[in-house]
């Protein structure tokens, strides 16, 4: 029995050492992927400004939603555009925000459209499928309710449709985003994860898969031709990760999915730590179902967390401390390179001290996500079956409250 503890510690130390080294490899690939994104060829699309319809499903009021809506009305864009807001009930409090927007921007083409049909458990997609029927233009942009954009957003996003890339037409354009935090710990961890974990993961997937094969809910710009090729949006109403599924289907249909240089912003909910973990667990299970192989491979992306566990298992030995220091150097380099260098998120500098606790929690959430297929979304319980939502009849009260939003 006396030898059992040292032996188990040795095994744990050896395993965490291997996983830390694997983490080094991931950090290097992620940094190279970021470099490849920055150095990719650019093309001029001067004079290309097709008319576009912006489709925004709304459900409740998120922090900063009024300014997010207004940012879409301040576009430096030479083409015509309209903004269609879809709502499942005219009693929704977001309707008042849209009506105020119409009053503030009388020259903008803004419509509030009732979308009463329920096409599936994903109410966001139900609204969008109905909004498409009202859209007048052949270029459509879908983004989440709380997304705030810059004045050149439409010009930058639409520009990628102006030229063919290889033998494939561009069918979908998407965009990275940064989170605007509140003072809570959960809010800061969420934004830090977006900038230093999620965004590097997207760039790495783009590099390793030789192109992007999914979309991000921050921006889903599509052509009607691509949308018609996949049978429209209605079939996606059964899925929670509708943005991922939309991009995957468009790529499978033979179109190219492109990632724009444009960076948009989202207002991160002021979660406490419990609410943050609840949200992360739902997101993790969603991604696990959408991208099983890639999600399993995330075990190798937590190099800093593995290095810390190795330090503990090794009894704070000097080699383990050196390994941890190297892991911290790699992790901070990636955080600065993508979070600050690409996303231009200065909050990363302020919250760098949260990298280690955030990564440790992320590793725990990754492991716990395999414990169940159940999630809570919009105060309802579902099972995830191959990415589809299966409603559960349950009287359970959710353990944490999430913001009522059209976002995932």
C-alpha positions as a LaTeX table, in Angstrom:
\begin{tabular}{lrrr}
\hline
Residue & $x$ (\AA) & $y$ (\AA) & $z$ (\AA) \\
\hline
Unk1 & 0.00 & 0.00 & 0.00 \\
Unk2 & 2.89 & 2.36 & 0.71 \\
Unk3 & 4.10 & 2.02 & $-2.88$ \\
Unk4 & 0.64 & 2.52 & $-4.35$ \\
Unk5 & 0.56 & 6.27 & $-3.87$ \\
Unk6 & 4.00 & 6.95 & $-5.38$ \\
Unk7 & 3.20 & 4.62 & $-8.29$ \\
Unk8 & $-0.13$ & 6.32 & $-9.02$ \\
Unk9 & 1.53 & 9.72 & $-8.75$ \\
Unk10 & 4.22 & 8.59 & $-11.21$ \\
Unk11 & 1.60 & 7.38 & $-13.69$ \\
Unk12 & $-0.38$ & 10.63 & $-13.38$ \\
Unk13 & 2.78 & 12.69 & $-13.75$ \\
Unk14 & 3.82 & 10.74 & $-16.87$ \\
Unk15 & 0.36 & 11.03 & $-18.43$ \\
Unk16 & 0.06 & 14.76 & $-17.74$ \\
Unk17 & 3.56 & 15.28 & $-19.12$ \\
Unk18 & 2.56 & 13.64 & $-22.40$ \\
Unk19 & $-0.65$ & 15.68 & $-22.56$ \\
Unk20 & 1.27 & 18.87 & $-21.84$ \\
Unk21 & 3.67 & 18.16 & $-24.69$ \\
Unk22 & 0.69 & 17.48 & $-26.93$ \\
Unk23 & $-0.62$ & 20.85 & $-25.81$ \\
Unk24 & 2.62 & 22.46 & $-26.98$ \\
Unk25 & 2.02 & 20.96 & $-30.42$ \\
Unk26 & $-1.52$ & 22.35 & $-30.47$ \\
Unk27 & $-0.35$ & 25.83 & $-29.45$ \\
Unk28 & 2.22 & 25.83 & $-32.26$ \\
Unk29 & $-0.36$ & 24.68 & $-34.83$ \\
Unk30 & $-2.84$ & 27.30 & $-33.59$ \\
Unk31 & $-0.22$ & 30.06 & $-33.87$ \\
Unk32 & 0.70 & 28.91 & $-37.38$ \\
Unk33 & $-3.02$ & 28.80 & $-38.28$ \\
Unk34 & $-3.42$ & 32.40 & $-37.10$ \\
Unk35 & $-0.42$ & 33.39 & $-39.22$ \\
Unk36 & $-1.90$ & 31.61 & $-42.26$ \\
Unk37 & $-5.17$ & 33.49 & $-41.80$ \\
Unk38 & $-3.40$ & 36.85 & $-41.61$ \\
Unk39 & $-1.20$ & 36.11 & $-44.64$ \\
Unk40 & $-3.88$ & 34.71 & $-46.96$ \\
Unk41 & $-4.41$ & 36.46 & $-50.33$ \\
Unk42 & $-6.71$ & 39.49 & $-50.40$ \\
Unk43 & $-8.77$ & 40.58 & $-53.38$ \\
Unk44 & $-10.27$ & 43.94 & $-54.20$ \\
Unk45 & $-14.06$ & 44.08 & $-54.50$ \\
Unk46 & $-14.38$ & 47.78 & $-55.24$ \\
Unk47 & $-17.79$ & 48.65 & $-56.66$ \\
Unk48 & $-19.40$ & 45.37 & $-55.53$ \\
Unk49 & $-22.36$ & 46.32 & $-53.36$ \\
Unk50 & $-25.34$ & 44.05 & $-54.09$ \\
Unk51 & $-28.64$ & 44.63 & $-52.27$ \\
Unk52 & $-28.84$ & 42.58 & $-49.09$ \\
Unk53 & $-31.42$ & 41.58 & $-46.52$ \\
Unk54 & $-30.35$ & 41.39 & $-42.87$ \\
Unk55 & $-32.40$ & 38.85 & $-40.93$ \\
Unk56 & $-32.45$ & 39.11 & $-37.14$ \\
Unk57 & $-34.53$ & 36.71 & $-35.03$ \\
Unk58 & $-35.31$ & 38.29 & $-31.65$ \\
Unk59 & $-36.47$ & 36.81 & $-28.38$ \\
Unk60 & $-36.33$ & 38.95 & $-25.28$ \\
Unk61 & $-33.96$ & 41.79 & $-24.46$ \\
Unk62 & $-30.25$ & 41.25 & $-23.96$ \\
Unk63 & $-27.82$ & 43.81 & $-22.48$ \\
Unk64 & $-26.78$ & 46.33 & $-25.14$ \\
Unk65 & $-29.35$ & 45.12 & $-27.66$ \\
Unk66 & $-30.53$ & 48.63 & $-28.64$ \\
Unk67 & $-27.02$ & 49.74 & $-29.60$ \\
Unk68 & $-26.47$ & 46.42 & $-31.40$ \\
Unk69 & $-29.57$ & 47.04 & $-33.53$ \\
Unk70 & $-28.57$ & 50.65 & $-34.19$ \\
Unk71 & $-25.11$ & 49.65 & $-35.42$ \\
Unk72 & $-26.75$ & 47.92 & $-38.40$ \\
Unk73 & $-28.37$ & 51.21 & $-39.41$ \\
Unk74 & $-25.08$ & 53.12 & $-39.52$ \\
Unk75 & $-23.51$ & 51.32 & $-42.46$ \\
Unk76 & $-21.17$ & 52.92 & $-44.98$ \\
Unk77 & $-22.54$ & 50.78 & $-47.78$ \\
Unk78 & $-23.34$ & 51.91 & $-51.32$ \\
Unk79 & $-25.91$ & 49.22 & $-51.99$ \\
Unk80 & $-29.47$ & 48.93 & $-50.75$ \\
Unk81 & $-30.20$ & 46.95 & $-47.62$ \\
Unk82 & $-33.12$ & 46.14 & $-45.39$ \\
Unk83 & $-33.34$ & 44.85 & $-41.82$ \\
Unk84 & $-36.03$ & 42.31 & $-40.97$ \\
Unk85 & $-36.69$ & 41.49 & $-37.32$ \\
Unk86 & $-38.58$ & 38.26 & $-36.70$ \\
Unk87 & $-40.54$ & 37.67 & $-33.51$ \\
Unk88 & $-42.80$ & 34.81 & $-32.48$ \\
Unk89 & $-45.07$ & 37.07 & $-30.37$ \\
Unk90 & $-45.80$ & 40.78 & $-30.60$ \\
Unk91 & $-45.85$ & 40.83 & $-26.79$ \\
Unk92 & $-42.10$ & 40.16 & $-26.76$ \\
Unk93 & $-40.33$ & 43.08 & $-25.01$ \\
Unk94 & $-37.83$ & 43.27 & $-27.90$ \\
Unk95 & $-40.62$ & 44.63 & $-30.12$ \\
Unk96 & $-40.50$ & 47.94 & $-28.26$ \\
Unk97 & $-36.77$ & 48.19 & $-29.01$ \\
Unk98 & $-37.41$ & 47.63 & $-32.72$ \\
Unk99 & $-40.17$ & 50.25 & $-32.82$ \\
Unk100 & $-37.84$ & 52.75 & $-31.17$ \\
Unk101 & $-35.21$ & 51.85 & $-33.78$ \\
Unk102 & $-37.70$ & 52.62 & $-36.56$ \\
Unk103 & $-38.35$ & 56.01 & $-34.99$ \\
Unk104 & $-34.63$ & 56.77 & $-34.57$ \\
Unk105 & $-33.74$ & 55.75 & $-38.15$ \\
Unk106 & $-36.74$ & 56.71 & $-40.29$ \\
Unk107 & $-34.74$ & 56.50 & $-43.53$ \\
Unk108 & $-33.71$ & 52.89 & $-42.92$ \\
Unk109 & $-35.83$ & 50.03 & $-44.23$ \\
Unk110 & $-36.73$ & 48.26 & $-41.00$ \\
Unk111 & $-39.57$ & 45.76 & $-40.60$ \\
Unk112 & $-40.89$ & 43.91 & $-37.57$ \\
Unk113 & $-42.43$ & 40.66 & $-38.78$ \\
Unk114 & $-44.54$ & 38.22 & $-36.80$ \\
Unk115 & $-43.34$ & 34.63 & $-37.30$ \\
Unk116 & $-45.99$ & 32.50 & $-35.57$ \\
Unk117 & $-45.20$ & 29.08 & $-37.04$ \\
Unk118 & $-43.30$ & 26.57 & $-34.93$ \\
Unk119 & $-41.22$ & 24.48 & $-37.33$ \\
Unk120 & $-39.22$ & 22.68 & $-34.65$ \\
Unk121 & $-37.76$ & 23.04 & $-31.15$ \\
Unk122 & $-35.27$ & 25.69 & $-32.33$ \\
Unk123 & $-37.43$ & 28.82 & $-32.28$ \\
Unk124 & $-34.63$ & 30.94 & $-33.72$ \\
Unk125 & $-34.56$ & 28.90 & $-36.93$ \\
Unk126 & $-38.36$ & 28.84 & $-37.09$ \\
Unk127 & $-38.31$ & 32.64 & $-37.16$ \\
Unk128 & $-35.53$ & 32.78 & $-39.73$ \\
Unk129 & $-37.23$ & 30.35 & $-42.12$ \\
Unk130 & $-40.28$ & 32.61 & $-42.11$ \\
Unk131 & $-38.21$ & 35.79 & $-42.45$ \\
Unk132 & $-36.58$ & 34.45 & $-45.62$ \\
Unk133 & $-39.99$ & 34.50 & $-47.29$ \\
Unk134 & $-40.24$ & 38.25 & $-46.68$ \\
Unk135 & $-36.67$ & 39.12 & $-47.73$ \\
Unk136 & $-36.49$ & 40.97 & $-51.05$ \\
Unk137 & $-32.85$ & 40.37 & $-51.94$ \\
Unk138 & $-30.69$ & 37.42 & $-53.03$ \\
Unk139 & $-27.96$ & 38.05 & $-50.47$ \\
Unk140 & $-28.99$ & 37.35 & $-46.88$ \\
Unk141 & $-27.13$ & 38.07 & $-43.65$ \\
Unk142 & $-28.18$ & 36.36 & $-40.44$ \\
Unk143 & $-26.67$ & 37.28 & $-37.11$ \\
Unk144 & $-27.57$ & 36.96 & $-33.45$ \\
Unk145 & $-29.71$ & 39.60 & $-31.79$ \\
Unk146 & $-26.96$ & 41.17 & $-29.68$ \\
Unk147 & $-24.26$ & 41.36 & $-32.38$ \\
Unk148 & $-22.80$ & 44.85 & $-32.73$ \\
Unk149 & $-21.08$ & 45.68 & $-36.01$ \\
Unk150 & $-18.79$ & 48.38 & $-37.40$ \\
Unk151 & $-19.74$ & 50.86 & $-40.15$ \\
Unk152 & $-18.00$ & 48.81 & $-42.89$ \\
Unk153 & $-19.56$ & 45.50 & $-41.86$ \\
Unk154 & $-21.75$ & 44.98 & $-44.92$ \\
Unk155 & $-19.01$ & 46.04 & $-47.34$ \\
Unk156 & $-16.45$ & 43.69 & $-45.77$ \\
Unk157 & $-18.77$ & 40.69 & $-45.54$ \\
Unk158 & $-20.30$ & 41.02 & $-49.03$ \\
Unk159 & $-16.89$ & 41.59 & $-50.64$ \\
Unk160 & $-16.01$ & 37.90 & $-50.31$ \\
Unk161 & $-18.86$ & 36.96 & $-52.64$ \\
Unk162 & $-17.36$ & 39.07 & $-55.45$ \\
Unk163 & $-14.82$ & 36.58 & $-56.69$ \\
Unk164 & $-14.56$ & 32.78 & $-57.12$ \\
Unk165 & $-11.99$ & 30.95 & $-55.04$ \\
Unk166 & $-10.65$ & 27.92 & $-56.87$ \\
Unk167 & $-13.45$ & 26.06 & $-58.66$ \\
Unk168 & $-16.06$ & 26.69 & $-55.97$ \\
Unk169 & $-18.42$ & 29.61 & $-55.57$ \\
Unk170 & $-18.60$ & 31.23 & $-52.16$ \\
Unk171 & $-21.90$ & 30.23 & $-50.57$ \\
Unk172 & $-21.45$ & 31.43 & $-47.01$ \\
Unk173 & $-19.32$ & 34.06 & $-45.26$ \\
Unk174 & $-18.90$ & 34.07 & $-41.50$ \\
Unk175 & $-16.95$ & 36.16 & $-38.99$ \\
Unk176 & $-15.09$ & 35.91 & $-35.70$ \\
Unk177 & $-16.23$ & 37.94 & $-32.74$ \\
Unk178 & $-15.10$ & 39.32 & $-29.40$ \\
Unk179 & $-17.13$ & 39.53 & $-26.21$ \\
Unk180 & $-17.83$ & 42.75 & $-24.34$ \\
Unk181 & $-17.70$ & 41.95 & $-20.64$ \\
Unk182 & $-19.45$ & 43.06 & $-17.52$ \\
Unk183 & $-17.90$ & 43.16 & $-14.07$ \\
Unk184 & $-18.77$ & 39.59 & $-13.09$ \\
Unk185 & $-16.20$ & 36.81 & $-13.02$ \\
Unk186 & $-18.32$ & 34.61 & $-15.28$ \\
Unk187 & $-18.59$ & 37.36 & $-17.87$ \\
Unk188 & $-14.83$ & 37.93 & $-17.92$ \\
Unk189 & $-14.10$ & 34.21 & $-18.24$ \\
Unk190 & $-16.58$ & 33.88 & $-21.08$ \\
Unk191 & $-15.02$ & 36.72 & $-23.07$ \\
Unk192 & $-11.52$ & 35.44 & $-22.34$ \\
Unk193 & $-12.50$ & 32.00 & $-23.62$ \\
Unk194 & $-13.94$ & 33.47 & $-26.82$ \\
Unk195 & $-10.75$ & 35.41 & $-27.55$ \\
Unk196 & $-8.11$ & 32.91 & $-26.48$ \\
Unk197 & $-9.69$ & 29.48 & $-26.92$ \\
Unk198 & $-12.69$ & 29.56 & $-29.25$ \\
Unk199 & $-11.20$ & 31.86 & $-31.92$ \\
Unk200 & $-7.87$ & 29.95 & $-32.06$ \\
Unk201 & $-9.89$ & 26.75 & $-32.38$ \\
Unk202 & $-11.80$ & 28.14 & $-35.37$ \\
Unk203 & $-8.56$ & 29.22 & $-37.07$ \\
Unk204 & $-6.96$ & 25.84 & $-36.37$ \\
Unk205 & $-9.95$ & 23.98 & $-37.84$ \\
Unk206 & $-9.78$ & 26.24 & $-40.91$ \\
Unk207 & $-6.08$ & 25.44 & $-41.37$ \\
Unk208 & $-6.20$ & 21.68 & $-40.72$ \\
Unk209 & $-9.37$ & 21.13 & $-42.77$ \\
Unk210 & $-8.02$ & 23.29 & $-45.63$ \\
Unk211 & $-10.94$ & 25.64 & $-45.36$ \\
Unk212 & $-13.88$ & 26.31 & $-43.11$ \\
Unk213 & $-16.75$ & 23.82 & $-43.12$ \\
Unk214 & $-19.10$ & 25.43 & $-40.61$ \\
Unk215 & $-20.57$ & 28.81 & $-39.74$ \\
Unk216 & $-20.61$ & 31.05 & $-36.67$ \\
Unk217 & $-23.82$ & 32.62 & $-35.40$ \\
Unk218 & $-22.11$ & 36.01 & $-35.20$ \\
Unk219 & $-22.49$ & 36.26 & $-38.98$ \\
Unk220 & $-24.01$ & 33.89 & $-41.52$ \\
Unk221 & $-24.06$ & 35.61 & $-44.91$ \\
Unk222 & $-25.54$ & 33.34 & $-47.57$ \\
Unk223 & $-26.73$ & 33.46 & $-51.13$ \\
Unk224 & $-30.19$ & 32.25 & $-52.03$ \\
Unk225 & $-28.59$ & 29.79 & $-54.44$ \\
Unk226 & $-26.66$ & 28.15 & $-51.60$ \\
Unk227 & $-29.70$ & 28.19 & $-49.33$ \\
Unk228 & $-31.91$ & 26.62 & $-52.00$ \\
Unk229 & $-29.25$ & 23.95 & $-52.63$ \\
Unk230 & $-29.57$ & 22.67 & $-49.06$ \\
Unk231 & $-33.36$ & 22.84 & $-48.92$ \\
Unk232 & $-33.66$ & 26.11 & $-47.02$ \\
Unk233 & $-33.54$ & 26.76 & $-43.29$ \\
Unk234 & $-36.59$ & 24.80 & $-42.15$ \\
Unk235 & $-34.76$ & 21.44 & $-41.79$ \\
Unk236 & $-32.37$ & 23.09 & $-39.33$ \\
Unk237 & $-35.16$ & 23.80 & $-36.83$ \\
Unk238 & $-34.47$ & 20.43 & $-35.19$ \\
Unk239 & $-30.83$ & 21.33 & $-34.42$ \\
Unk240 & $-29.38$ & 23.41 & $-31.62$ \\
Unk241 & $-26.09$ & 24.20 & $-33.41$ \\
Unk242 & $-27.93$ & 25.63 & $-36.42$ \\
Unk243 & $-25.00$ & 27.90 & $-37.37$ \\
Unk244 & $-22.61$ & 24.96 & $-37.52$ \\
Unk245 & $-25.14$ & 22.83 & $-39.40$ \\
Unk246 & $-25.86$ & 25.57 & $-41.96$ \\
Unk247 & $-22.19$ & 25.97 & $-42.82$ \\
Unk248 & $-21.60$ & 22.22 & $-42.93$ \\
Unk249 & $-24.50$ & 21.65 & $-45.33$ \\
Unk250 & $-23.48$ & 24.50 & $-47.62$ \\
Unk251 & $-19.92$ & 23.15 & $-47.75$ \\
Unk252 & $-21.24$ & 19.65 & $-48.51$ \\
Unk253 & $-23.37$ & 21.09 & $-51.32$ \\
Unk254 & $-20.20$ & 22.21 & $-53.09$ \\
Unk255 & $-19.96$ & 25.83 & $-52.01$ \\
Unk256 & $-17.08$ & 27.45 & $-50.21$ \\
Unk257 & $-17.34$ & 28.85 & $-46.69$ \\
Unk258 & $-15.16$ & 31.90 & $-46.09$ \\
Unk259 & $-14.02$ & 33.66 & $-42.93$ \\
Unk260 & $-14.05$ & 37.46 & $-43.17$ \\
Unk261 & $-11.50$ & 39.87 & $-41.72$ \\
Unk262 & $-14.37$ & 41.75 & $-40.10$ \\
Unk263 & $-14.61$ & 41.28 & $-36.33$ \\
Unk264 & $-17.97$ & 41.83 & $-34.65$ \\
Unk265 & $-18.89$ & 42.18 & $-30.98$ \\
Unk266 & $-21.29$ & 40.42 & $-28.68$ \\
Unk267 & $-22.41$ & 41.53 & $-25.24$ \\
Unk268 & $-21.55$ & 38.79 & $-22.76$ \\
Unk269 & $-24.23$ & 38.17 & $-20.16$ \\
Unk270 & $-23.21$ & 39.14 & $-16.59$ \\
Unk271 & $-23.11$ & 35.55 & $-15.37$ \\
Unk272 & $-22.01$ & 34.53 & $-11.94$ \\
Unk273 & $-19.66$ & 31.53 & $-11.83$ \\
Unk274 & $-22.53$ & 29.02 & $-11.62$ \\
Unk275 & $-24.34$ & 30.55 & $-14.61$ \\
Unk276 & $-21.10$ & 30.61 & $-16.58$ \\
Unk277 & $-20.45$ & 26.91 & $-15.97$ \\
Unk278 & $-24.04$ & 26.04 & $-16.84$ \\
Unk279 & $-23.75$ & 27.92 & $-20.14$ \\
Unk280 & $-20.36$ & 26.36 & $-20.92$ \\
Unk281 & $-21.69$ & 22.86 & $-20.29$ \\
Unk282 & $-24.59$ & 23.38 & $-22.70$ \\
Unk283 & $-22.26$ & 24.80 & $-25.33$ \\
Unk284 & $-19.81$ & 21.93 & $-24.81$ \\
Unk285 & $-22.48$ & 19.26 & $-25.29$ \\
Unk286 & $-23.74$ & 21.09 & $-28.36$ \\
Unk287 & $-20.27$ & 21.10 & $-29.92$ \\
Unk288 & $-19.67$ & 17.50 & $-28.90$ \\
Unk289 & $-22.70$ & 16.42 & $-30.93$ \\
Unk290 & $-21.94$ & 18.69 & $-33.89$ \\
Unk291 & $-18.25$ & 17.86 & $-34.30$ \\
Unk292 & $-17.47$ & 14.65 & $-32.42$ \\
Unk293 & $-13.94$ & 14.02 & $-33.69$ \\
Unk294 & $-12.79$ & 17.60 & $-33.35$ \\
Unk295 & $-14.37$ & 17.89 & $-29.93$ \\
Unk296 & $-12.62$ & 14.75 & $-28.64$ \\
Unk297 & $-9.35$ & 16.21 & $-29.90$ \\
Unk298 & $-9.81$ & 19.22 & $-27.61$ \\
Unk299 & $-8.23$ & 17.12 & $-24.88$ \\
Unk300 & $-4.88$ & 18.05 & $-26.42$ \\
Unk301 & $-5.61$ & 21.77 & $-26.44$ \\
Unk302 & $-5.50$ & 22.25 & $-22.65$ \\
Unk303 & $-1.71$ & 22.31 & $-22.38$ \\
Unk304 & $-1.59$ & 24.86 & $-19.56$ \\
Unk305 & $-4.13$ & 22.97 & $-17.46$ \\
Unk306 & $-2.28$ & 19.68 & $-17.98$ \\
Unk307 & 1.02 & 21.35 & $-17.06$ \\
Unk308 & $-0.49$ & 22.64 & $-13.81$ \\
Unk309 & $-1.83$ & 19.18 & $-12.94$ \\
Unk310 & 1.59 & 17.75 & $-13.77$ \\
Unk311 & 3.17 & 20.26 & $-11.39$ \\
Unk312 & 0.88 & 19.09 & $-8.58$ \\
Unk313 & 1.35 & 15.38 & $-9.37$ \\
Unk314 & 5.14 & 15.82 & $-9.46$ \\
Unk315 & 5.23 & 17.43 & $-6.03$ \\
Unk316 & 6.32 & 20.83 & $-7.43$ \\
Unk317 & 9.50 & 19.36 & $-8.87$ \\
Unk318 & 11.91 & 21.55 & $-10.80$ \\
Unk319 & 11.38 & 19.79 & $-14.19$ \\
Unk320 & 7.60 & 20.08 & $-13.74$ \\
Unk321 & 7.95 & 23.76 & $-12.89$ \\
Unk322 & 10.03 & 24.29 & $-16.04$ \\
Unk323 & 7.37 & 22.47 & $-18.11$ \\
Unk324 & 4.65 & 24.63 & $-16.58$ \\
Unk325 & 6.60 & 27.81 & $-17.32$ \\
Unk326 & 7.00 & 26.78 & $-20.96$ \\
Unk327 & 3.29 & 25.95 & $-21.20$ \\
Unk328 & 2.42 & 29.35 & $-19.76$ \\
Unk329 & 4.67 & 31.04 & $-22.32$ \\
Unk330 & 2.98 & 29.20 & $-25.20$ \\
Unk331 & $-0.50$ & 29.87 & $-23.81$ \\
Unk332 & 0.07 & 33.59 & $-23.31$ \\
Unk333 & 1.60 & 33.86 & $-26.79$ \\
Unk334 & $-1.52$ & 32.32 & $-28.31$ \\
Unk335 & $-3.80$ & 34.52 & $-26.21$ \\
Unk336 & $-1.99$ & 37.67 & $-27.30$ \\
Unk337 & $-1.51$ & 36.58 & $-30.91$ \\
Unk338 & $-5.18$ & 35.80 & $-31.55$ \\
Unk339 & $-7.05$ & 37.65 & $-28.81$ \\
Unk340 & $-5.20$ & 40.94 & $-29.19$ \\
Unk341 & $-3.52$ & 40.57 & $-32.59$ \\
Unk342 & $-6.53$ & 39.34 & $-34.61$ \\
Unk343 & $-9.62$ & 40.10 & $-32.52$ \\
Unk344 & $-8.16$ & 43.36 & $-31.19$ \\
Unk345 & $-9.64$ & 42.55 & $-27.79$ \\
Unk346 & $-7.79$ & 44.68 & $-25.22$ \\
Unk347 & $-9.73$ & 43.02 & $-22.42$ \\
Unk348 & $-7.41$ & 40.03 & $-22.85$ \\
Unk349 & $-4.53$ & 42.08 & $-21.41$ \\
Unk350 & $-6.60$ & 42.95 & $-18.36$ \\
Unk351 & $-7.75$ & 39.38 & $-17.74$ \\
Unk352 & $-4.60$ & 37.38 & $-18.53$ \\
Unk353 & $-4.42$ & 36.33 & $-14.86$ \\
Unk354 & $-7.62$ & 34.33 & $-15.42$ \\
Unk355 & $-6.08$ & 32.10 & $-18.10$ \\
Unk356 & $-5.10$ & 29.27 & $-15.75$ \\
Unk357 & $-8.37$ & 29.06 & $-13.75$ \\
Unk358 & $-10.37$ & 29.45 & $-16.94$ \\
Unk359 & $-8.46$ & 26.61 & $-18.66$ \\
Unk360 & $-8.80$ & 24.34 & $-15.62$ \\
Unk361 & $-12.56$ & 24.90 & $-15.60$ \\
Unk362 & $-12.70$ & 24.35 & $-19.38$ \\
Unk363 & $-10.94$ & 21.00 & $-19.01$ \\
Unk364 & $-13.40$ & 19.98 & $-16.27$ \\
Unk365 & $-16.37$ & 21.02 & $-18.43$ \\
Unk366 & $-14.94$ & 19.09 & $-21.39$ \\
Unk367 & $-14.74$ & 15.93 & $-19.29$ \\
Unk368 & $-18.16$ & 16.45 & $-17.67$ \\
Unk369 & $-19.83$ & 17.03 & $-21.03$ \\
Unk370 & $-19.56$ & 13.29 & $-21.71$ \\
Unk371 & $-21.58$ & 12.45 & $-18.58$ \\
Unk372 & $-24.97$ & 13.19 & $-20.14$ \\
Unk373 & $-26.80$ & 14.24 & $-23.31$ \\
Unk374 & $-29.20$ & 16.53 & $-21.44$ \\
Unk375 & $-29.16$ & 20.32 & $-21.73$ \\
Unk376 & $-31.30$ & 23.22 & $-20.52$ \\
Unk377 & $-32.10$ & 25.87 & $-23.13$ \\
Unk378 & $-34.62$ & 28.70 & $-22.78$ \\
Unk379 & $-35.75$ & 27.15 & $-19.49$ \\
Unk380 & $-36.65$ & 23.87 & $-21.21$ \\
Unk381 & $-34.98$ & 20.48 & $-20.96$ \\
Unk382 & $-33.79$ & 18.63 & $-24.06$ \\
Unk383 & $-31.73$ & 15.63 & $-25.04$ \\
Unk384 & $-29.21$ & 15.98 & $-27.84$ \\
Unk385 & $-29.37$ & 13.11 & $-30.33$ \\
Unk386 & $-26.92$ & 13.48 & $-33.21$ \\
Unk387 & $-27.20$ & 17.23 & $-32.86$ \\
Unk388 & $-31.01$ & 17.25 & $-32.84$ \\
Unk389 & $-33.11$ & 18.57 & $-29.97$ \\
Unk390 & $-35.47$ & 16.08 & $-28.32$ \\
Unk391 & $-37.75$ & 17.76 & $-25.81$ \\
Unk392 & $-37.97$ & 16.23 & $-22.33$ \\
Unk393 & $-41.13$ & 16.38 & $-20.24$ \\
Unk394 & $-39.62$ & 17.46 & $-16.94$ \\
Unk395 & $-40.69$ & 19.52 & $-13.97$ \\
Unk396 & $-37.12$ & 20.18 & $-12.95$ \\
Unk397 & $-36.13$ & 23.76 & $-12.28$ \\
Unk398 & $-32.97$ & 24.73 & $-14.16$ \\
Unk399 & $-29.96$ & 24.99 & $-11.91$ \\
Unk400 & $-28.93$ & 28.31 & $-13.39$ \\
Unk401 & $-30.72$ & 30.98 & $-15.35$ \\
Unk402 & $-29.48$ & 31.99 & $-18.77$ \\
Unk403 & $-30.41$ & 35.15 & $-20.64$ \\
Unk404 & $-33.45$ & 34.93 & $-22.84$ \\
Unk405 & $-31.88$ & 35.38 & $-26.24$ \\
Unk406 & $-31.87$ & 34.29 & $-29.84$ \\
Unk407 & $-28.24$ & 33.26 & $-29.41$ \\
Unk408 & $-27.02$ & 29.77 & $-28.82$ \\
\hline
\end{tabular}
